[in-house]
Structure formats: C-alpha cells, structure tokens
C-alpha cells in the first residue's frame, strides 16, 4: 500500500506543479489523466483502509477520490494547485502515520 500512496503523492504533486506552470487549456492534458489515476488508485485504497479502520489513511484516500470531480470540472489554476497540494500532503501524512517508526 505504500507504493500506491506514493503514486497518489507524486500524482498530487504533478497536478499542483502543472496548474502552477502550465496555462489553460494545456494544463488539462495533464490534469484529467492525473484525476483519473487519483480516482482509481484512491478507490482501491479506500477499500483497504476501511477494514480495518485506519482513519488518517482513509481520509487521505477519500481526498484523492474527491479530487477527481474537482479536477474534471476544469478549475482555475489556484484551485488546481490547492487540490493537488492537499492530496499530496494528506498522502504524506498517511504514509508517516502508517510507518512502523511512527507507531513506536
């Protein structure tokens, strides 16, 4: 699951960077495939985080899924940067909370 979280983290960062650097409409060539990847991988992680319940990881997975409709509706660049950064930050928190060193 760490690999899938890493994929979501990198995808969130890619979305944030794309919205920060690429203008409209070119940014949607990156944003829409990234949104689809966030939806698919996030859905798989929601299932694995719900049983047994891992609240931080579940919140991070749901945020990745929630990013899909926001990015698919062609947001402004500010909203795209915020959504991408939020997904990446929540994935980083979920990775940190799930690591064995954090449990000790």
C-alpha positions in Angstrom: 0.0 0.0 0.0 3.0 2.3 0.5 3.6 2.1 -3.3 0.0 3.1 -4.1 0.2 6.0 -1.6 3.5 7.1 -3.2 1.7 7.1 -6.6 -1.0 9.3 -5.2 1.6 11.6 -3.6 3.5 12.0 -6.8 0.3 12.5 -8.8 -0.9 15.2 -6.4 2.4 17.0 -6.7 2.3 16.7 -10.5 -1.2 18.2 -10.6 -0.1 21.1 -8.4 3.0 21.8 -10.5 1.1 21.5 -13.7 -1.5 24.1 -12.6 1.2 26.4 -11.3 3.3 26.3 -14.5 1.1 25.4 -17.5 -1.6 27.7 -18.7 -5.1 26.8 -19.7 -6.2 24.8 -21.8 -2.9 22.9 -21.9 -2.9 22.0 -18.2 -5.9 19.8 -18.7 -3.8 17.4 -20.8 -2.0 16.6 -17.5 -4.8 17.2 -15.0 -7.5 14.9 -16.5 -5.4 11.7 -16.7 -4.0 12.5 -13.3 -7.5 12.9 -11.9 -8.5 9.6 -13.3 -5.4 8.0 -11.7 -6.3 9.6 -8.4 -9.8 8.2 -8.6 -8.9 4.7 -9.5 -6.0 4.2 -7.0 -7.9 6.2 -4.3 -10.9 3.9 -4.7 -8.7 0.8 -4.2 -7.1 2.4 -1.1 -10.5 3.4 0.4 -11.5 -0.3 0.4 -8.2 -1.3 2.1 -8.3 1.5 4.6 -11.9 1.0 5.7 -11.4 -2.5 7.1 -9.5 -2.5 9.4 -10.3 1.2 10.0 -7.3 3.5 9.6 -8.8 7.0 9.9 -5.9 9.1 8.6 -5.3 6.7 5.7 -9.0 6.6 4.9 -9.2 10.4 4.9 -6.2 10.6 2.5 -7.8 8.0 0.2 -11.2 9.8 0.1 -9.4 13.1 -0.6 -7.8 11.5 -3.7 -11.2 10.3 -4.9 -12.7 13.7 -4.2 -10.1 15.4 -6.3 -11.5 13.7 -9.5 -14.7 15.7 -9.9 -12.9 19.0 -8.9 -10.2 18.5 -11.5 -12.6 17.2 -14.1 -14.7 20.4 -13.9 -11.8 22.4 -15.1 -10.9 24.5 -12.1 -8.9 27.7 -12.1 -5.2 27.4 -11.5 -5.4 28.4 -7.9 -7.9 25.7 -7.1 -5.9 23.1 -9.1 -2.7 23.9 -7.1 -4.6 23.8 -3.8 -6.3 20.4 -4.6 -3.0 18.8 -5.9 -1.1 20.1 -2.8 -3.8 18.9 -0.4 -3.9 15.4 -1.9 -0.1 15.2 -1.7 0.0 16.5 1.9 -2.6 14.0 3.1 -0.8 11.2 1.4 2.4 12.2 3.1 0.6 12.2 6.5 -0.9 8.8 5.8 2.5 7.4 4.9 4.0 8.9 8.0 1.3 7.6 10.3 1.4 4.2 8.7 5.1 3.7 9.1 6.5 1.3 11.8 8.7 4.1 13.2 5.7 6.3 13.8 4.0 3.6 15.8 6.9 3.2 18.2 
